[in-house]
Amino acid sequence: MDKVYASGSAALEGVVKSGQLVAVGGFGLCGIPEMLINALKDSGVESLTVISNNAGIDGVGLGQLLETRQIKKMIASYVGENKEFERQYLAGELELEFTPQGTLAEKLRAGGAGIPAFFTKTGVGTQVAEGKEMREFDGERYVMERSLVPEVSLVKAEVADKAGNLRFRLTARNFNPAVAMAGKVCIVEVEKLVEVGELAPDDIHLPGIYVHRIVVNPNPAKRIEKRTVRQATHTEGER
């Protein structure tokens, strides 16, 4: 089975539809599948519910899909870098399901492992637990969280072989493996494609059984989410 596609749009063709539950890997702008996000925008699908740690920044990453109003709901743990997100949410134009970051990671991991729900202490006694089943174990209260099984997962890795075995780079791994495992269909954007057998078994972070389609983006932008520099002092400027 050939998993390699010529472009982002080709990789999404026949898979993405309006109204779907879609998960997207990345943390901030680190490890986001930018080519696939662009292709998702160009596809014109709408009314998406998107699972992602955050929603990019204005005009970049998932921020593009907010500007085109293709997202109706976000399931996320952090949204503080996106003014358009804030505007839409406060105006009642965007639904938001806030989820603690560790809980979000576990909801995806459990979904990929075939576990429909789990109990956690995180969120007990807060708005996170409102309307959810509570249970007591060993004298402690826990809230039940449903797992997440997106219809489509969009993932970024550094290297894939043609069977879909993946290697991630450093912190760009972040949510990507959990997102890949959870999706019913997983589409991966990689910077380099190699032949089967070129990746040493110990270098494979995610086996190809989870990967359905691959697209190569050899020169991703790798933007910095928020550049902060220190102002030089007068003394430093004289050196």
C-alpha positions as CSV (number, residue, x, y, z in Angstrom):
1,M,0.0,0.0,0.0
2,D,1.5,3.3,-1.1
3,K,1.1,5.9,1.7
4,V,3.0,8.7,0.1
5,Y,1.0,11.6,-1.5
6,A,2.3,14.4,-3.8
7,S,0.8,17.3,-1.9
8,G,-1.1,18.4,1.2
9,S,-4.3,18.7,-0.8
10,A,-3.9,15.3,-2.3
11,A,-3.3,13.8,1.1
12,L,-6.5,15.3,2.5
13,E,-8.6,14.5,-0.6
14,G,-11.5,12.1,0.1
15,V,-10.8,12.2,3.9
16,V,-11.7,15.6,5.3
17,K,-15.3,16.8,5.4
18,S,-17.3,19.6,6.9
19,G,-18.4,19.0,10.5
20,Q,-15.7,16.6,11.4
21,L,-13.7,16.1,14.6
22,V,-10.1,16.8,13.7
23,A,-7.0,16.6,15.9
24,V,-3.9,18.6,15.1
25,G,-0.4,18.0,16.6
26,G,1.9,20.7,17.8
27,F,2.6,22.9,20.8
28,G,2.4,26.6,20.1
29,L,4.0,26.7,16.7
30,C,6.5,23.9,17.5
31,G,5.8,20.7,15.6
32,I,2.7,21.9,13.7
33,P,1.8,20.3,10.3
34,E,1.8,23.7,8.5
35,M,1.4,22.3,5.0
36,L,-1.6,20.2,6.1
37,I,-3.2,23.1,7.9
38,N,-2.8,25.2,4.8
39,A,-4.3,22.4,2.7
40,L,-7.2,22.1,5.2
41,K,-7.9,25.8,4.8
42,D,-7.8,25.6,1.0
43,S,-10.1,22.6,1.1
44,G,-13.0,24.9,2.1
45,V,-14.4,22.4,4.7
46,E,-16.2,24.2,7.6
47,S,-17.9,23.7,11.0
48,L,-14.9,21.8,12.2
49,T,-14.4,20.8,15.9
50,V,-10.6,20.9,16.3
51,I,-8.6,19.3,19.1
52,S,-5.2,20.9,19.6
53,N,-3.2,22.1,22.6
54,N,-3.7,25.6,21.3
55,A,-4.9,27.5,18.2
56,G,-1.6,28.9,16.8
57,I,-1.3,32.6,16.6
58,D,-3.1,35.2,14.5
59,G,-2.7,34.3,10.8
60,V,-0.4,31.3,11.5
61,G,-1.2,27.6,12.0
62,L,-4.8,27.1,13.2
63,G,-5.1,30.8,13.4
64,Q,-5.7,30.8,9.7
65,L,-8.7,28.5,10.0
66,L,-10.1,30.9,12.7
67,E,-9.8,33.8,10.3
68,T,-11.7,31.9,7.6
69,R,-14.3,30.8,10.2
70,Q,-13.8,27.1,9.4
71,I,-13.6,26.2,13.1
72,K,-16.8,26.1,15.1
73,K,-15.4,24.6,18.3
74,M,-11.9,24.2,19.8
75,I,-11.0,21.6,22.4
76,A,-7.8,23.0,23.8
77,S,-5.7,23.8,26.9
78,Y,-4.3,27.2,26.1
79,V,-5.5,30.0,23.8
80,G,-3.6,33.1,25.1
81,E,-1.6,33.9,22.0
82,N,-4.5,34.4,19.5
83,K,-6.5,37.7,19.5
84,E,-8.9,36.5,16.9
85,F,-9.6,33.4,19.0
86,E,-10.4,35.7,22.0
87,R,-12.6,38.0,19.9
88,Q,-14.7,35.1,18.5
89,Y,-15.1,33.4,21.8
90,L,-16.1,36.6,23.7
91,A,-18.5,37.4,20.9
92,G,-20.1,34.0,21.1
93,E,-19.0,33.0,17.7
94,L,-16.7,30.2,18.7
95,E,-17.4,27.3,21.1
96,L,-14.6,26.3,23.5
97,E,-14.0,23.2,25.6
98,F,-11.2,24.1,28.0
99,T,-9.3,20.9,29.0
100,P,-6.3,20.7,31.4
101,Q,-3.2,20.0,29.4
102,G,-2.3,16.6,31.0
103,T,-6.0,15.6,30.7
104,L,-6.0,16.5,27.0
105,A,-2.9,14.4,26.4
106,E,-4.4,11.5,28.2
107,K,-7.8,11.8,26.4
108,L,-5.9,11.4,23.2
109,R,-3.6,8.6,24.4
110,A,-6.6,6.7,25.8
111,G,-8.5,7.2,22.6
112,G,-5.7,5.6,20.7
113,A,-5.5,2.7,23.2
114,G,-9.2,1.9,22.8
115,I,-10.0,3.1,26.4
116,P,-13.3,5.0,26.2
117,A,-13.0,6.9,29.5
118,F,-10.8,7.3,32.6
119,F,-10.9,8.9,36.0
120,T,-8.6,11.8,37.1
121,K,-8.4,14.1,40.1
122,T,-7.5,17.0,37.8
123,G,-10.3,19.5,37.7
124,V,-12.3,18.2,40.7
125,G,-14.0,21.1,42.4
126,T,-13.7,23.4,39.4
127,Q,-15.7,24.2,36.3
128,V,-13.8,21.4,34.5
129,A,-15.9,18.9,36.5
130,E,-19.3,20.5,36.0
131,G,-21.8,18.0,34.5
132,K,-19.4,15.1,34.5
133,E,-19.6,11.8,36.4
134,M,-17.8,11.8,39.8
135,R,-16.5,8.7,41.6
136,E,-14.7,8.1,44.9
137,F,-11.7,5.8,45.1
138,D,-9.8,5.2,48.4
139,G,-11.5,8.2,49.9
140,E,-10.6,10.6,47.1
141,R,-13.0,12.1,44.5
142,Y,-12.3,11.8,40.8
143,V,-13.9,13.1,37.7
144,M,-14.6,10.9,34.6
145,E,-13.2,12.1,31.3
146,R,-14.3,10.7,28.0
147,S,-11.5,9.9,25.6
148,L,-11.1,11.5,22.2
149,V,-11.2,9.7,18.9
150,P,-10.9,12.2,16.1
151,E,-12.1,11.3,12.6
152,V,-8.9,12.7,11.1
153,S,-5.5,13.5,12.7
154,L,-2.9,15.9,11.2
155,V,0.6,15.3,12.5
156,K,4.1,16.6,12.0
157,A,7.3,14.4,12.2
158,E,10.8,14.9,11.1
159,V,11.4,11.6,9.2
160,A,9.2,8.8,7.9
161,D,10.0,5.7,6.0
162,K,7.6,4.6,3.2
163,A,5.8,2.3,5.6
164,G,4.9,5.3,7.9
165,N,7.3,4.6,10.7
166,L,8.0,8.0,12.3
167,R,10.9,9.8,14.0
168,F,10.2,13.2,15.7
169,R,12.7,15.9,16.4
170,L,13.3,16.9,20.1
171,T,10.4,19.0,21.5
172,A,8.5,18.9,18.2
173,R,7.3,15.5,19.3
174,N,5.0,17.1,21.9
175,F,1.4,16.1,21.2
176,N,2.1,14.5,17.8
177,P,2.3,10.8,18.8
178,A,-0.8,10.9,20.9
179,V,-2.7,12.8,18.1
180,A,-1.5,10.2,15.6
181,M,-2.6,7.2,17.7
182,A,-6.0,8.6,18.4
183,G,-7.1,9.4,14.8
184,K,-9.2,7.0,12.8
185,V,-7.3,8.3,9.8
186,C,-3.8,9.8,10.4
187,I,-2.1,12.0,7.9
188,V,1.5,12.9,8.5
189,E,3.7,15.8,7.2
190,V,7.4,15.0,7.2
191,E,10.6,16.8,6.3
192,K,12.4,13.7,5.0
193,L,11.2,10.4,3.5
194,V,13.5,7.4,3.5
195,E,13.2,3.8,2.4
196,V,11.9,1.1,4.7
197,G,14.8,-0.2,6.8
198,E,16.8,3.0,6.9
199,L,15.4,4.0,10.3
200,A,17.0,1.9,13.1
201,P,14.3,0.2,15.2
202,D,15.4,2.2,18.3
203,D,15.0,5.4,16.4
204,I,11.3,4.8,15.6
205,H,9.1,6.8,17.9
206,L,5.8,5.8,16.4
207,P,5.2,2.6,14.3
208,G,3.7,2.9,10.8
209,I,0.5,1.0,11.7
210,Y,-0.9,4.3,13.0
211,V,-0.1,6.2,9.8
212,H,-2.3,6.1,6.7
213,R,-1.0,9.0,4.5
214,I,2.3,10.8,4.2
215,V,3.2,14.1,2.5
216,V,6.7,15.6,2.3
217,N,7.4,19.2,3.2
218,P,11.2,19.5,3.0
219,N,11.4,23.2,3.9
220,P,8.9,24.2,6.6
221,A,8.9,27.8,7.9
222,K,9.5,26.9,11.6
223,R,8.4,30.3,12.8
224,I,9.1,31.6,16.3
225,E,5.9,32.0,18.2
226,K,7.0,35.0,20.3
227,R,10.4,36.5,19.9
228,T,11.7,38.2,23.1
229,V,15.0,39.9,23.2
230,R,16.8,41.9,26.0
231,Q,17.4,45.6,25.4
232,A,21.1,46.3,25.5
233,T,22.3,48.5,28.3
234,H,24.4,51.6,27.6
235,T,27.6,49.8,28.8
236,E,26.9,46.8,26.6
237,G,26.3,49.0,23.6
238,E,29.8,50.4,24.0
239,R,31.6,47.1,23.9
